[in-house]
């Protein structure tokens, strides 16, 4: 009798590798200013649409996550209504329309993917993002690095994305079962990502990183019961960060110390400075919401509203240059009223609940992706308190692509997958 030929590894097929490569390159694609980045996104839209039409399992996953799908559709529909209600230009629909694009690309995450390869490329992406800040600061003489997309005005969002990618490497680094070479790659990625983020001196994302990291560590300890390695990692990270901030002549520490000083001295006649200007913008956004609580002042119209108030002597000239209030929740409330605020809150809350429910899944990759998704949502929820996280294409695309993708990848728990398919 002839011995049976071993079955080929399905994760090594050319289709799997090609789809995995497309998924893996999107985070770096949306982080560079090149227009060619639209090509892999287009390829994933076509692939996602094909999977939605042809695969029952893909459609099942969308049905399982129907509340998240619904809030994405509602976000787009309300933007259309708001723009029409306020008689604005349809160019304002650009970012809300991306919600539909990434709702379709999420279907690509329901196909067969080579997750180890994707996570390895994510680590390379972290090296590029963090490394760009290191090059800017040490070789180009830029005091506050800002990364490779958008210039100085996008430094905060670039830092947030870099730290999200760093969290991905941390999740893999502390996994108990990982080959040595891969572990070293993720360790280097963490060091470069964190150091590059520190060089931007962006306070909001760095503060958001701390609770996000603690959640990742807590999930790891609860899942594996191994706390010693996690504790050692946190200790090494703390020592490294402390050493780095000292080597930077206390620039980062000085920026953090300015927060309380600016807050305590803020007034109508003294609102110059990063923190004071934020407080002035938040006050203006609250006034816009108070005056227009139902439909707001219109999508992307905060800047026009504020400048009109400045002309009437109701706001300070210091915030005339800003088009957004540096707070995603106040942005939603001011421009879209109560409905828009509720949509933003649900856009964070619903995926977070979804991921929490899957942290303990028996499938290692389901649990890993749920942890990563929860880390991203946490970073954005906290960063949104001190900055707008959705008004630029880079952080907006990054969030929707990965969060919706991870939702679909984990929508069907492995234990119930066969029974659910049978009864669908």
C-alpha positions as CSV (number, residue, x, y, z in Angstrom):
1,X,0.0,0.0,0.0
2,X,1.3,3.4,-0.9
3,X,1.7,5.9,1.9
4,X,-0.6,8.8,1.9
5,X,0.8,12.1,0.7
6,X,0.9,14.7,3.6
7,X,-1.6,17.4,3.0
8,X,-0.2,20.8,2.1
9,X,-0.2,23.5,4.7
10,X,-3.2,25.7,3.8
11,X,-1.5,28.7,5.3
12,X,1.3,28.4,2.8
13,X,-0.8,28.6,-0.4
14,X,-0.2,31.5,-2.7
15,X,-3.7,32.8,-2.1
16,X,-3.3,32.9,1.6
17,X,0.1,34.5,1.4
18,X,-1.1,37.1,-1.0
19,X,-4.1,38.0,1.1
20,X,-1.9,38.0,4.2
21,X,0.5,40.4,2.5
22,X,-2.3,42.8,1.6
23,X,-3.6,42.8,5.2
24,X,-0.1,43.2,6.6
25,X,0.9,46.2,4.6
26,X,-2.1,48.4,5.3
27,X,-0.9,49.9,8.6
28,X,2.3,51.1,7.0
29,X,0.4,52.1,3.8
30,X,-1.9,54.4,5.6
31,X,1.0,55.9,7.5
32,X,2.9,57.2,4.4
33,X,1.8,60.2,2.2
34,X,2.0,58.3,-1.1
35,X,-1.2,58.0,-3.1
36,X,-0.3,54.5,-4.2
37,X,-1.5,53.3,-0.8
38,X,-5.0,53.3,-2.3
39,X,-4.1,50.3,-4.5
40,X,-3.8,47.6,-1.7
41,X,-7.0,49.1,-0.1
42,X,-8.8,48.8,-3.4
43,X,-7.6,45.2,-3.7
44,X,-8.9,44.4,-0.3
45,X,-12.3,46.0,-1.1
46,X,-12.6,43.8,-4.1
47,X,-11.5,40.7,-2.1
48,X,-13.9,41.6,0.7
49,X,-16.8,42.0,-1.6
50,X,-16.1,38.7,-3.2
51,X,-15.9,36.9,0.1
52,X,-19.2,38.5,1.3
53,X,-20.9,37.2,-1.8
54,X,-19.3,33.8,-2.1
55,X,-18.8,32.6,1.5
56,X,-21.5,31.7,4.0
57,X,-19.1,31.9,6.9
58,X,-18.2,35.5,6.0
59,X,-21.8,36.6,6.0
60,X,-22.3,34.7,9.3
61,X,-19.6,36.6,10.9
62,X,-21.2,39.9,9.9
63,X,-24.5,38.7,11.3
64,X,-22.8,37.8,14.6
65,X,-21.3,41.4,14.7
66,X,-24.5,43.0,13.4
67,X,-24.5,45.8,16.1
68,X,-21.0,47.0,15.0
69,X,-22.0,46.8,11.4
70,X,-25.1,48.8,12.2
71,X,-23.3,51.6,14.0
72,X,-20.9,51.9,11.0
73,X,-23.8,52.2,8.6
74,X,-25.5,54.7,10.9
75,X,-22.3,56.8,11.1
76,X,-22.3,57.2,7.4
77,X,-26.1,57.8,7.1
78,X,-26.0,60.4,9.8
79,X,-23.1,62.2,8.1
80,X,-25.2,62.3,4.9
81,X,-28.1,63.7,6.8
82,X,-26.1,66.3,8.7
83,X,-24.3,67.6,5.6
84,X,-27.7,67.9,3.8
85,X,-29.4,69.5,6.8
86,X,-26.7,72.2,7.1
87,X,-26.3,72.6,3.3
88,X,-22.6,71.8,3.3
89,X,-20.4,70.6,0.5
90,X,-20.3,66.9,-0.1
91,X,-16.5,66.9,0.2
92,X,-17.2,66.7,4.0
93,X,-18.4,63.1,3.4
94,X,-14.8,61.9,2.6
95,X,-13.9,60.4,6.0
96,X,-17.4,59.2,6.9
97,X,-17.5,57.3,3.6
98,X,-14.4,55.5,4.5
99,X,-16.4,53.7,7.1
100,X,-18.2,51.8,4.3
101,X,-14.8,51.1,2.6
102,X,-13.3,49.5,5.7
103,X,-16.5,47.7,6.6
104,X,-16.0,45.8,3.3
105,X,-12.2,45.3,3.7
106,X,-13.0,43.7,7.1
107,X,-14.3,40.7,5.2
108,X,-10.7,39.9,4.1
109,X,-10.0,39.0,7.8
110,X,-12.5,36.2,7.5
111,X,-10.4,34.4,4.9
112,X,-7.5,32.1,5.6
113,X,-4.5,34.2,6.8
114,X,-1.0,33.6,7.8
115,X,-1.1,35.4,11.2
116,X,2.5,34.8,12.2
117,X,3.6,36.4,9.0
118,X,1.2,39.3,9.4
119,X,2.4,39.9,13.0
120,X,6.0,39.8,11.9
121,X,5.4,42.4,9.3
122,X,3.6,44.5,11.9
123,X,6.8,44.5,13.9
124,X,8.7,45.7,10.8
125,X,6.1,48.5,10.4
126,X,6.8,49.5,14.1
127,X,10.5,49.7,13.3
128,X,9.8,52.0,10.4
129,X,7.4,54.3,12.3
130,X,9.6,54.5,15.4
131,X,12.8,54.6,13.4
132,X,11.6,57.6,11.3
133,X,11.2,59.6,14.5
134,X,14.7,58.6,15.6
135,X,16.2,59.7,12.3
136,X,14.4,63.0,12.5
137,X,15.6,63.8,16.0
138,X,19.1,62.5,15.9
139,X,20.1,63.0,12.3
140,X,17.9,65.8,11.0
141,X,18.0,67.9,14.3
142,X,14.2,68.0,14.7
143,X,13.5,68.7,18.4
144,X,10.0,67.2,18.4
145,X,9.9,64.4,15.9
146,X,6.6,64.0,14.0
147,X,7.0,60.9,11.8
148,X,6.5,60.4,8.1
149,X,2.9,61.5,7.5
150,X,1.4,64.9,7.7
151,X,4.2,67.0,9.2
152,X,4.3,68.6,12.7
153,X,0.5,69.0,12.9
154,X,0.1,65.2,12.8
155,X,2.7,64.3,15.4
156,X,0.1,63.3,18.0
157,X,-1.8,61.0,15.7
158,X,1.4,59.5,14.4
159,X,2.5,58.8,17.9
160,X,-0.8,57.1,18.7
161,X,-0.5,54.8,15.7
162,X,3.1,54.0,16.5
163,X,2.2,53.1,20.1
164,X,-0.7,50.9,18.9
165,X,1.8,49.0,16.7
166,X,4.2,48.8,19.6
167,X,1.4,47.2,21.7
168,X,1.0,44.5,19.0
169,X,4.7,43.6,19.4
170,X,4.3,43.6,23.2
171,X,1.4,41.1,22.9
172,X,3.5,38.8,20.8
173,X,6.7,39.3,22.8
174,X,5.1,38.1,26.1
175,X,3.4,35.1,24.4
176,X,4.8,31.9,26.0
177,X,5.1,30.0,22.7
178,X,7.1,32.0,20.2
179,X,10.3,31.2,18.4
180,X,13.5,33.0,19.5
181,X,14.1,35.0,16.3
182,X,10.5,36.3,16.3
183,X,10.8,37.2,20.0
184,X,13.9,39.2,19.4
185,X,12.3,41.0,16.4
186,X,9.4,42.1,18.5
187,X,11.6,43.1,21.4
188,X,13.6,45.4,19.1
189,X,10.3,46.8,17.7
190,X,9.1,47.6,21.2
191,X,12.3,49.5,22.0
192,X,12.3,51.4,18.7
193,X,8.6,52.1,18.8
194,X,8.6,53.4,22.4
195,X,11.7,55.5,21.9
196,X,10.4,57.0,18.7
197,X,7.2,57.9,20.4
198,X,9.0,59.6,23.3
199,X,10.9,61.7,20.8
200,X,7.6,63.2,19.6
201,X,7.0,64.5,23.1
202,X,3.2,63.9,22.5
203,X,1.7,63.7,26.0
204,X,-1.8,62.4,25.2
205,X,-0.8,59.2,23.4
206,X,1.9,58.5,26.0
207,X,-0.6,58.8,28.8
208,X,-3.0,56.6,26.9
209,X,-0.3,54.0,26.4
210,X,0.1,53.3,30.1
211,X,-3.4,51.9,30.8
212,X,-3.5,50.2,27.4
213,X,-0.2,48.4,28.3
214,X,-1.6,47.4,31.7
215,X,-4.7,45.9,30.1
216,X,-2.5,43.9,27.7
217,X,-0.4,42.6,30.7
218,X,-3.5,41.8,32.8
219,X,-5.0,39.8,29.9
220,X,-1.8,37.9,29.5
221,X,-1.5,37.1,33.2
222,X,-5.2,36.0,33.4
223,X,-4.9,33.9,30.3
224,X,-1.6,32.2,31.0
225,X,-1.1,32.5,34.7
226,X,2.5,33.6,34.1
227,X,3.1,36.9,35.8
228,X,6.9,36.8,36.5
229,X,7.8,37.4,32.8
230,X,5.3,40.1,32.5
231,X,6.5,41.8,35.6
232,X,10.1,41.7,34.4
233,X,9.1,43.1,31.0
234,X,7.2,46.0,32.7
235,X,10.3,46.7,34.9
236,X,12.6,46.8,31.9
237,X,10.3,49.1,30.1
238,X,10.0,51.5,33.0
239,X,13.8,51.6,33.4
240,X,14.2,52.2,29.7
241,X,11.6,55.0,29.6
242,X,13.1,56.7,32.7
243,X,16.6,56.5,31.2
244,X,15.4,57.9,27.9
245,X,13.6,60.8,29.3
246,X,16.7,61.7,31.4
247,X,18.9,61.5,28.3
248,X,16.6,63.9,26.6
249,X,17.5,66.6,29.1
250,X,14.1,66.3,30.8
251,X,12.3,67.7,27.8
252,X,9.5,65.2,28.1
253,X,9.2,65.7,31.9
254,X,9.1,69.5,31.4
255,X,6.3,69.2,29.0
256,X,4.3,67.1,31.4
257,X,5.0,69.6,34.2
258,X,3.6,72.4,32.1
259,X,0.1,70.8,32.1
260,X,-0.9,71.8,35.7
261,X,0.7,75.2,35.4
262,X,-1.2,76.1,32.2
263,X,-4.5,74.7,33.6
264,X,-4.2,76.7,36.8
265,X,-3.4,80.0,35.0
266,X,-6.0,79.6,32.2
267,X,-8.4,82.6,31.7
268,X,-10.1,84.4,28.9
269,X,-7.2,86.8,28.6
270,X,-4.5,84.1,29.1
271,X,-5.1,81.2,26.8
272,X,-1.8,80.9,24.8
273,X,-0.1,77.5,25.2
274,X,-0.9,74.0,24.1
275,X,-3.0,73.2,27.2
276,X,-4.7,76.6,27.5
277,X,-5.6,76.6,23.9
278,X,-7.2,73.2,24.3
279,X,-9.2,74.5,27.2
280,X,-10.3,77.5,25.1
281,X,-11.3,75.2,22.2
282,X,-13.2,72.8,24.5
283,X,-15.1,75.8,25.9
284,X,-16.0,76.9,22.4
285,X,-17.0,73.4,21.4
286,X,-19.2,73.1,24.5
287,X,-20.8,76.5,23.6
288,X,-21.5,75.1,20.1
289,X,-23.1,72.0,21.6
290,X,-25.2,74.0,24.0
291,X,-26.5,76.2,21.2
292,X,-27.1,73.4,18.8
293,X,-27.6,70.2,20.8
294,X,-29.6,68.2,18.2
295,X,-27.8,68.6,14.9
296,X,-24.7,70.6,15.9
297,X,-23.1,73.2,13.7
298,X,-22.4,70.8,10.9
299,X,-19.7,68.2,9.9
300,X,-16.2,69.7,10.0
301,X,-17.6,73.2,10.8
302,X,-16.1,73.8,14.3
303,X,-13.3,76.0,12.9
304,X,-15.8,78.2,11.0
305,X,-18.0,78.4,14.1
306,X,-15.0,79.4,16.3
307,X,-13.8,82.1,14.0
308,X,-17.2,83.6,13.8
309,X,-17.2,83.8,17.6
310,X,-13.8,85.4,17.5
311,X,-15.1,88.0,15.1
312,X,-17.9,88.8,17.6
313,X,-15.4,89.1,20.5
314,X,-16.7,85.9,22.2
315,X,-13.5,83.9,21.8
316,X,-9.8,84.5,21.8
317,X,-7.7,85.0,18.6
318,X,-5.3,82.3,19.9
319,X,-7.6,79.5,18.7
320,X,-8.4,80.9,15.3
321,X,-6.0,78.6,13.5
322,X,-7.7,75.4,14.7
323,X,-10.4,73.6,12.7
324,X,-11.0,70.9,15.4
325,X,-11.3,71.2,19.2
326,X,-8.6,68.5,20.0
327,X,-11.3,66.3,21.7
328,X,-13.1,63.7,19.6
329,X,-16.1,63.6,21.9
330,X,-16.6,67.4,21.9
331,X,-16.0,67.5,18.1
332,X,-18.9,65.0,17.7
333,X,-21.1,66.9,20.1
334,X,-20.4,70.3,18.6
335,X,-20.6,69.4,14.9
336,X,-23.3,66.7,15.0
337,X,-25.1,67.1,18.3
338,X,-26.3,64.3,20.6
339,X,-26.8,61.7,17.8
340,X,-23.2,62.1,16.6
341,X,-21.8,61.9,20.2
342,X,-23.8,58.7,20.8
343,X,-22.5,57.2,17.5
344,X,-18.8,57.9,18.4
345,X,-19.3,56.4,21.9
346,X,-20.9,53.3,20.4
347,X,-18.1,53.1,17.8
348,X,-15.7,52.6,20.7
349,X,-18.0,50.7,23.1
350,X,-19.4,48.0,20.9
351,X,-16.0,46.7,19.6
352,X,-14.6,46.9,23.1
353,X,-17.4,44.7,24.5
354,X,-17.0,42.3,21.5
355,X,-13.2,41.9,22.2
356,X,-13.7,41.5,26.0
357,X,-16.0,38.6,25.4
358,X,-13.3,36.8,23.3
359,X,-10.2,37.4,25.4
360,X,-10.4,33.9,26.9
361,X,-11.1,32.0,23.7
362,X,-9.4,28.6,23.4
363,X,-8.0,29.5,20.0
364,X,-4.8,31.3,20.6
365,X,-5.1,33.6,17.6
366,X,-8.7,34.6,18.5
367,X,-7.5,35.6,22.0
368,X,-4.5,37.4,20.5
369,X,-6.5,39.4,18.0
370,X,-9.1,40.2,20.7
371,X,-6.4,41.5,23.0
372,X,-4.9,43.6,20.1
373,X,-8.3,45.0,19.2
374,X,-9.1,46.0,22.8
375,X,-5.6,47.6,23.1
376,X,-6.3,49.8,20.0
377,X,-9.8,50.8,21.2
378,X,-8.4,51.7,24.6
379,X,-5.6,53.9,23.0
380,X,-8.2,55.7,20.9
381,X,-10.7,56.1,23.7
382,X,-8.2,57.8,25.9
383,X,-6.3,59.7,23.2
384,X,-9.7,61.1,22.1
385,X,-9.9,63.1,25.3
386,X,-7.1,65.4,24.4
387,X,-7.0,65.2,20.6
388,X,-9.1,64.5,17.5
389,X,-8.4,60.9,16.5
390,X,-10.6,60.7,13.4
391,X,-10.1,63.9,11.5
392,X,-7.0,62.8,9.6
393,X,-7.0,59.9,7.1
394,X,-4.1,58.1,8.8
395,X,-5.5,57.5,12.3
396,X,-9.0,57.2,11.0
397,X,-8.1,54.5,8.4
398,X,-5.8,52.7,10.9
399,X,-8.6,52.4,13.5
400,X,-11.4,51.3,11.1
401,X,-9.2,48.8,9.2
402,X,-7.8,47.0,12.2
403,X,-10.7,47.2,14.6
404,X,-13.4,46.1,12.1
405,X,-11.0,43.5,10.7
406,X,-10.2,42.1,14.2
407,X,-14.0,42.1,14.9
408,X,-14.7,39.9,11.9
409,X,-11.7,37.7,12.5
410,X,-12.9,36.9,16.0
411,X,-16.7,37.2,15.4
412,X,-17.2,33.4,15.3
413,X,-15.6,31.7,18.4
414,X,-13.7,28.6,17.4
415,X,-15.6,26.4,19.8
416,X,-19.0,27.1,18.2
417,X,-17.9,27.6,14.6
418,X,-19.0,24.3,13.1
419,X,-22.4,24.2,14.9
420,X,-23.2,27.8,14.0
421,X,-22.4,27.1,10.3
422,X,-24.5,24.0,10.3
423,X,-27.5,25.9,11.6
424,X,-27.0,29.1,9.6
